[in-house]
Amino acid sequence: MLDSGTVTYWLSQLRQGDASALEQLMPIVYDELHLVARQRLKKERPGHTFGATALINEVYLKLVDQKQLDISDRGEFMAIASRTMRNILVDYARARKRLKRGGGIKPVPLEDVEAFLSEQEVEEVLALDIALDKLSSQDERASKVVQYRFFGGLTLKETADVLGVSQRSVQRSWTVARLWLRKEVAGLIE
């Protein structure tokens, strides 16, 4: 379990613009981030080259590029990290699809491109991204609930705390959003 006082301290330093705060924070939250990344990647094909550690490293690089992160607690940090994981995976899927269609400048051997996601998985990731964007425009809270729960691995309580709503509201949004996304993603893949 995380020492919430230490996490809070480094998040406070991060908010104040301390450039080294993220570097100090990452080892503290690493195990939790690794668990989230593993959960996110467990549906991927075994043997791919983009593992949980690589995903966390990419998250770190994306976060360190931010000028200033205004994060007040662990749940909010995990939510931002989970959103960043989602963006990385979607960007990867888009790049893979673009490369397979010849959009890259240099040809890339197909075995290098196929190492991470199957064609079906690429379509699912991209369809989920489109569906989440659509859901966000219709119900922003439901979209955030999905991002925090699915991509971030937050519990109902943690999600409720980050959003400042009741657990019951989060549960309702979670149930409705999952049903809506299943239908929407299925329609986009067909």
C-alpha positions, 0 to 999 in steps of 0.5 A: 500500500502506498504511503499517501503522505509521501505521495501527497508531498511529491504531488504538492512539489509537482504542483509548485513546479519542482522539476524533480518531483515526478522523478521522485514520485514515480518509484513510489507509485511504480508498483501500482502503475505496473499493475494498471499497465499489466491489466491494460495489456493482458488482453494483448497478444503474448510475446509482443515487445510493448510490455507494462514496463515500456508503457510506464516508461512512455507514461513517464516521458509524456508526463515529464514533458508537461510544463506543470501538472496540477494534481492534488491526490493519488487518485487524480494522478492515477487518472491522469496516468491512465488517460496517458496510457490510453493515449499512448496505446491509441497513438500506437494503434494509429501509427500501426494502421498508418504504417500498414497502409504505406503512410510511413516514409520508410518501409517497416517489416510487417513482423515489426509492426505486428509485434504488438497488436493484431489487426482485430485489436488495432480496430478495437482500440481505435473503435474504443477511442472513437466511442469514448470521444463520442461518449465524452461529448454526450456524457463527460462524467461517464467517459471519465468513469470509464477512463478511470476504472478501465484504463486507470484501474481505480476502484468505485470509491477512488473514482468517486473521490476524483470526480467528487460524486457519490459511489452510487453515481459512479456505479450508475455511470459505469454500468450505463457507459459499459453497455453503451460502449459495447454497442457503439464499439460493435457498430464501429468494428462491423 
